[in-house]
Amino acid sequence: MNRIRSDEVVASALRDSNSGIPDALNAAKHGVAVRTIRRWRREYQRHGKPRGQAHLRALCPRCAGVGLDESAYAELLGWYLGDGHITLGQRDVYALSIYNDLKYVGLNAHIQDLMRRVKPGSRPHTRRKTGCLVTTVSWKHWPCLLPQIGPGRKDQRILRLQAWQQDVIERHAADFLRGLFHSDGCRVKNWATRIVAGEQKRYDYPRWMFNNNSSDIMRWCQDALDLLGIPWRQPKWNCLAVSTKAGVARLDELIGLKS
């Protein structure tokens, strides 16, 4: 009969495995067979927790140190800062919900995939509201990964990024921008007129817009664009625009169009 190990033993073994310790040394340290280490690692990657450890919840990458899918996290952070919120339910379980337009079928499926990658083994569920789809996944550890949680609207309180979050964004700035622009942004056609050879001519051109009432979130968007060398301007305090031909093309390449 397989013996059930404690949360601490499994988390410690997964941490050591993630840091590169050989399976044989890891097994000896934790008093288990080598095949058990391999099984824990394989099943954590597939299901978020080793099978046979029925009492374990999905391990938190921050608490257990078992690794974080940084690109998925950076994008999910952008979605949360744009059109997401977290609520506290029973038994100290938090629900992360992302709101997105119903017409973007591909993006709504993508949001579920991001949630599964950040919380392995999770099963996001959806519900319809007027004009939008709400995608939700519950976890006790959302405050560990999204410490910007707090009472009231995000634009009515001061937000701070932790150092480890800043490091993730610097490594995955494009993913972060994808979450921001696909939640609180849009790609539109703009136009302008110029006098050419004495005649007024109209020029149409695309541009990306990002709207958010939080000065902190707006600054993080600006910083990420700067990291990637994409020029931007701010026509209003709560509106940012990427309008140059090269800037729009670069952003198109990095984050793709909404679909």
Summary of the structure (lengths in Angstrom):
residues: 259
radius of gyration: 22.0
end to end distance: 49.8
largest distance: 89.3
contacts: 745
relative contact order: 0.11
helix: 47%
strand: 23%
